[in-house]
Amino acid sequence: MEALERSRDAHPNSVAAGCCGHRVILPNGSSSEWAYDPNAETIEGLQYLLQAGYMGAGQLAQIFPWFGGLVDAAGFVAFASTDTHAQIDGTNQWTEITDYTVAAVAERAPWVLVAPTGSQLFISNVASPMAFLATANLAVKGSFLASVKAFGPDGAEFINSESFFTEGDLSVQSGSTLELNWTFSLAIG
């Protein structure tokens, strides 16, 4: 995937890379092509991977599943590796969009993964994209993965990764569905 390669190029010293794909399905059923953008992990997300994956540390090993949220284009400044879940709509330089439903409920979309097989070093939800039904006209800057499905900040939870649309803000009209798929990979250095 080209976006995965761009992610690796943007973060050449990282062994973790990923991309986020998106498309819009209009109320009449027509859809745009899938577009893919590199994502960047947060410090707290990588710390989780180290602690849960290698150490099985405390409650961290119990946190699953992950949930996708949308980032508002209005007021967006930047993503940062220091962004935290506790600062959504706070000192993070972006705000969360909440004008959508997932399976008729106002909450973040679950990230349903397919486990890697054989020698694969990536995980993805390509087989089951996250689907966000817009309940208002949206200007979406990008998306993020969090450890809780409820909207808003929570100091006990955290953000794993963030991605913005490299081709610009995405306009999603009310009644349309925005689909996202996230892919993460590791490399043997």
Secondary structure, DSSP 8 states (H G I E B T S, - for coil): -HHHHHHHHHSTT-SEEEEEEEEEE-TTS-B---EEEE-EE-HHHHHHHHIIIII--GGGGG---EEEEEEESTT-----TT--GGGTTTTSS--EE--EEBTTBSS-EEE--B---TT--EEE-TTS-EEEEESS-EEEEEEEEES-SSSS--TT--EEEEEE-TT--EEE-TT-EEEEEEEEEE---
